[in-house]
Amino acid sequence: MKEVNIIPDDPKLAECLKQLEQEIKFLSQFKHSNIVQYYGMETIEDHLYICLEHVHPGSINKYVRQYCRAMTESVVHNFTHNILG
């Protein structure tokens, strides 16, 4: 689940929400084993929750930090190959 804090009067918030809307629109259109499944979203008070399929160990960034140490060209190639494969 992604959690986004909605801070009133934050000038960056509008752009962030626009990007999230684009991501949600993109994710909601696809059903593929290599794409994280989007389940829905809900706003509660000042938080926006986006429900996504659980993927171990989490984000690509977390995986790279834990197992690869750096985002090298080879790592990007491997991820791209697996996503598009």
C-alpha positions in Angstrom: 0.0 0.0 0.0 1.3 3.4 -0.9 0.4 6.2 1.6 0.5 9.8 0.6 0.1 12.6 3.1 -2.1 15.3 1.8 -0.8 18.6 3.2 -3.1 21.5 2.5 -1.5 24.6 0.8 1.6 22.5 -0.3 2.6 23.9 -3.7 4.2 20.5 -4.6 1.0 18.6 -3.7 -0.9 19.4 -6.9 1.9 18.0 -9.1 2.3 15.0 -6.9 -1.4 14.2 -7.1 -1.3 14.6 -10.8 1.6 12.1 -11.1 -0.3 9.7 -8.8 -3.4 10.0 -11.0 -1.4 9.2 -14.0 0.2 6.2 -12.3 -3.2 4.9 -11.1 -4.7 5.3 -14.6 -1.7 3.4 -16.1 -1.8 0.6 -13.5 -5.5 0.1 -13.6 -5.4 -0.7 -17.3 -2.9 -3.6 -17.1 -3.1 -7.2 -15.9 0.2 -8.9 -16.3 2.4 -11.0 -14.0 5.3 -8.5 -14.3 3.2 -5.4 -13.4 2.1 -4.7 -9.9 -1.7 -5.1 -9.7 -3.7 -2.0 -8.7 -6.7 -2.7 -6.4 -8.0 0.7 -5.6 -7.6 3.8 -3.5 -9.2 5.6 -0.6 -8.8 9.0 1.1 -9.1 9.1 4.8 -8.7 12.5 6.4 -5.3 13.8 5.2 -4.0 10.6 3.8 -4.4 9.0 0.4 -4.0 5.2 0.4 -3.3 3.3 -2.9 -3.8 -0.4 -2.6 -1.4 -2.5 -4.7 -0.4 -6.1 -5.0 2.3 -7.1 -2.4 5.6 -7.6 -4.1 8.5 -9.0 -2.0 10.9 -7.4 -1.0 9.2 -4.1 -1.9 10.3 -1.4 -4.3 13.0 -1.8 -6.9 15.0 0.8 -5.0 14.9 -1.3 -1.8 15.8 -4.5 -3.7 18.8 -2.8 -5.4 20.0 -1.3 -2.1 19.7 -4.7 -0.4 21.1 -7.0 -3.0 22.9 -5.1 -5.7 24.4 -2.1 -3.8 24.0 0.2 -6.8 21.7 0.9 -9.8 24.2 -0.1 -12.5 23.5 -0.4 -16.2 23.5 -4.2 -15.8 20.9 -4.0 -13.0 18.7 -1.8 -15.1 19.0 -4.2 -18.1 18.0 -7.2 -15.9 14.9 -5.4 -14.5 13.9 -4.1 -17.9 14.3 -7.6 -19.4 12.2 -9.2 -16.7 9.5 -6.5 -16.8 9.2 -6.7 -20.6 9.7 -10.5 -20.8 
